[in-house]
Amino acid sequence: MEKLKKYVSMKDEDHFYHQGAVELLIFNFLLILTILTIWLFKNHRFRFLHETGGAMLYGLLMGLIIRYVTKSPDVESGTVYECEELKSGPSTLLINITNQVYEYQYKREISHHNVNGHQGNAMLQKMTFDPSIFFNILLPPIIFHAGYSLKKRHFFRNLGSILTYAFLGTAISCIVIGLIMYGFVKAMVHIGQLKQWEFHFTDCLFFGSLMSATDPVTVLAIFHELNVDTDLYTLLFGESVLNDAVAIVLTHSISIYSPKENPNAFDAAAFFQSVGNFLGIFAGSFAMGSSYAVVTALISFMHLTKFTKLCEFPMLETGLFFLLSWSAFLSAEAAGLTGIVAVLFCGVTQAHYTYNNLSPDSKMRTKQLFEFMNFLAENVIFCYMGLALFTFQNHIFNPLFIFGALVAIFVARASNIYPLSFLLNLGRKQKIPGNFQHMMMFSGLRGAIAFALAIRDTGSQPKQMMFSTALLMVFFTVWVFGGGTAPMLTWLQIRVGVDPDEDLKAKAASQSASDLDKNTAKAESAWLFRIWYGFDHKYLKPLLTHTGPPLTSTLPEWCNPVARLLTSPRAYGDQLKDGDTVYIINNDELTENYESSAHIPVPAQDSTASIQATGKEDIQEGDLGLGGYKLQLQHTAGQPQKNSLA
Amino acid sequence: MEKLKKYVSMKDEDHFYHQGAVELLIFNFLLILTILTIWLFKNHRFRFLHETGGAMLYGLLMGLIIRYVTKSPDVESGTVYECEELKSGPSTLLINITNQVYEYQYKREISHHNVNGHQGNAMLQKMTFDPSIFFNILLPPIIFHAGYSLKKRHFFRNLGSILTYAFLGTAISCIVIGLIMYGFVKAMVHIGQLKQWEFHFTDCLFFGSLMSATDPVTVLAIFHELNVDTDLYTLLFGESVLNDAVAIVLTHSISIYSPKENPNAFDAAAFFQSVGNFLGIFAGSFAMGSSYAVVTALISFMHLTKFTKLCEFPMLETGLFFLLSWSAFLSAEAAGLTGIVAVLFCGVTQAHYTYNNLSPDSKMRTKQLFEFMNFLAENVIFCYMGLALFTFQNHIFNPLFIFGALVAIFVARASNIYPLSFLLNLGRKQKIPGNFQHMMMFSGLRGAIAFALAIRDTGSQPKQMMFSTALLMVFFTVWVFGGGTAPMLTWLQIRVGVDPDEDLKAKAASQSASDLDKNTAKAESAWLFRIWYGFDHKYLKPLLTHTGPPLTSTLPEWCNPVARLLTSPRAYGDQLKDGDTVYIINNDELTENYESSAHIPVPAQDSTASIQATGKEDIQEGDLGLGGYKLQLQHTAGQPQKNSLA
């Protein structure tokens, strides 16, 4: 009744285990090579190749070797068993072969035309990761680290612009790439390059959304090393962090967009359904991530002071921090939301609240742990990208499609940066100058997220073509743009060697001197953030951390018994140390006007101290790539006065 | 021609991904609970439950919930497809079901009687790890950490005794358990409890070898916390670390022991083959692990001084250290050796050489990283052990066998500790007192290694019975003996609150005062170690680290040009800092007589400084469990004088 044809490759249990070790060993070897090379390069201040570019290069070479040097394909492979009795693929399959039962586990669905791809040699097959590894293991630490190392002061200072670039810009980029690719696809159909299968507009949009995830890790590493202008750094870093989240949710929304009838016609209901999905998933993931971080903050806060001393056991503290942050990711995934987005906002919130509650030892431990995980995961992904060019067995390289994609990402980046910068400059006191815009245009590199989104589904031929093209775009942008960052900075005359804190203060000073008359207008546009800061500073920070004024002074008097219960005994003593909030309050364009009576300049000694501290930290972080996570706990003489005024 | 019967459980790709998240979330939740509980316990100095015991308890409860609360078994499951055309199970199977091709991956072979076990519910199945995860992911960090945190001075001081307990003791324990179990099995066959399948003597020996892996993590954590007598701590820690390696290789050797004819008869050829295997695998793994560590030491040494400054990039340094250590594991596995043993000796060698070359920042980073990984892996394993009692679906609990095992592990531990201690005391200057022997007898806990070895193969009914029994032994020993450690210490009147360094010095002083006449006799028995120390101190340390005398002074004069090339420029300046070697030289019973002209006492100020430093480190490590990894770089006035004498 059922027909079974053979599909056999070598099977030997011991061989099987050892093979796994060999694969991992290859990766280890590539990473070690990468580290040694980069080390040499860093030492000679050779900035044309970042570690990610190096990892990609070595991966490429290793892929070449594996492809052409290892043994020839198994002849027996690539045939399919047929089974008409089953209605769907079971998750576990028991098969009796020559009187011995074997257990098989469901891996994936593959389309018929890919079956031949399975004829490749066993080594190539082994070197192909399960795509879910990217989303479940490699990306979360990278994204969490990005959130955790966001320079909050500078980030909030440019929040409006960053949100505009990240949300509006990504949407523009997605649509522009989608339209251009649709044009190219039409042309390809016209000249007969595409025929038997269809490439819908939604497929083009899907490609647009995944190619909209920028990842300027190389550029940012160089920026950090050269201390490029902080505003530029923050704009680019903030945009790329949020843009990842937007692109991931956007890709998901487009992939589940299913118009009822003609797939090329516009279906308003399905479109709004997708928009609703996007908003729902984004908001849900945001809420999930933040709430886990708040729980962590609460636990660490309570244990730190109220009940026991967690800080005596930094290992437990670090473990708790790590597990709760990972739980944010897993809970979002389990709830059908986007774990990556949850983990991003979890990181941001952890840095804002929990970090303040950690013991000094745990602060360093968590920071170094996440740095290390970020470093490893990033290099593994870039290594794998290099490998995938030769070891992935279903590549479809279509020159016209690749050329189209290259044009599309340029045009899309340009129609994202320039018009939005123009619009933003209308509202910004501190304009985004032309050379910054050119640099942002130039920094539209594609990296880990675009790759991970593309590899998630390579079942159909359009998806395979997209994957191959996305891979080439990553290579091209990382090597060409990444390598050209330093010359480009010189050519665009962007200032380097800027101390972030001095810069911020200088700008704040010049603003407050020249723009005092604009304050009323600015205050209007920033009312949302003023309210948020007031709330955060007065209630959330005292509740969740040991900084900020004690709740007893911020809550109404009738709340005093509750407030006293909730206030950390340390808060009374440590209320002077809320350096971060002070900074935001004193220096932010958005919050400058928060409590107009509280215009107390930061004393000169303090600012010097903070600059020195920051400088020191920079040296320690020299090799970090994204580096620069700084929270200063500093005494600011202005703070208690303000509290008494508030 | 082929018959295929149905085996279907729910399959839905999205559901599939989310399920993975739910499982991990359960583990996260259990670990978080464990951390919070232990934190509370630690704070109240409640020492009856160590975190591993807590993790096991929570795992048990969660297993109970999953077993009896989650949905009832799928009705469709548990049937086997038959396929006579295949000759062996392919590693990947392509199946065409209702015109859609699914890919299945080979998981394992199962015996016919276990097929019914697959009728259990999907959730229980999902909660069952692949056993290779234990050996490839969870155990390596634990074992590496153990090697890396070995207190070298105390370890080498008791090396002879530790090696005796670890090698001879484990062999005795294995044989005794094997014999007793064989007796019980015979009895069970006699009364008719065992019938249709056979339980060979080799199976009993296999059980004996896996049950010989002791894991007194709970006991050691309490010892560390209470600062129990250092000799006892070192004997127990050293024994348990090496004993794991011995038990793993022993189990492997027994499992591949295959007598030609009657499996119950003794086959001398096969026996010597097994002994040869044991020695070969052990030596090979040792060599593999050590050589990777030496490579790491060389790289870090060269980069630190000769070519570039790796220490400026602690992240790269840590990454390299981590990757090379992991490569030791993977290379050993790929070469058919035992990765766990390789990683253990890699850890020991890294601590001896590489650690000295690391920058202070990297020293802390690597230490904390491995601590953290050890902490997580250990708790995951113990959590899983708790879960496995209810979620593993092929348990065979045989009361007689369990009772036999309980008797066997007691008798085996007793015939390991007491006779060997008696023999050792004949040769030891510093006797192992009776209460130490009782404590070591009491500390024969079984843990992660025994579990991992038992779960590796649960295909046949004897193996399932062994697994179930091993699991119960772990529960029993961890809870009963682990919980009873503190009372037992009091009852046996073992002194606590000992400072390890002061202790060592006091002992060394009392020895050198009273036993000066025995020196000549001692020197004879310790010649191997004297040679090794001389070689290590004069050649290896200067070549691989920045400590020790410069090679120019230790090599013969005609080697001077080579020596100058190989000597670190820092060695000339830093030669005073070889604190570790100095300690060994000044305090070890084995090396006391190394260069008899160099009997220069350590100045009093120095020893005070070192004690203070150690005390501080102890506080930071308070929660570590195995804790106590201390290398001091201290100036010792005696050292340059000695060099000039040498």
Interface residues (C-beta under 8 A of the other chain):
Chain A: M1 E2 L4 K6 Y7 V8 S9 M10 K11 E13 D14 F16 Y17 H18 G20 A21 V22 L24 L25 N28 F29 L31 I32 I35 L36 I38 W39 L40 K42 N43 G78 T79 V80 Y81 E82 C83 E84 E85 L86 K87 S88 G89 P90 S91 T92 L93 L94 I95 N96 I97 T98 Q100 V101 Y102 E103 Y104 Q105 Y106 K107 R108 E109 I110 S111 H112 V115 H118 A122 Q125 S132 N136 I299 H303 F307 T308 K309 L310 E312 F313 P314 M315 L316 T318 G319 L320 F322 L323 L324 W326 S327 L330 S331 E333 A334 G336 G339 D361 R365 Q368 L369 E371 F372 F375 L376 Q620 G622 D623 L624
Chain B: M1 E2 L4 K6 Y7 V8 S9 M10 K11 E13 D14 F16 Y17 H18 G20 A21 V22 L24 L25 N28 F29 L31 I32 I35 L36 I38 W39 L40 K42 N43 G78 T79 V80 Y81 E82 C83 E84 E85 L86 K87 S88 G89 P90 S91 T92 L93 L94 I95 N96 I97 T98 Q100 V101 Y102 E103 Y104 Q105 Y106 K107 R108 E109 I110 S111 H112 N114 V115 H118 A122 Q125 S132 N136 I299 H303 F307 T308 K309 L310 E312 F313 P314 M315 L316 T318 G319 L320 F322 L323 L324 W326 S327 L330 S331 E333 A334 G336 G339 D361 R365 Q368 L369 E371 F372 F375 L376 Q620 G622 D623 L624
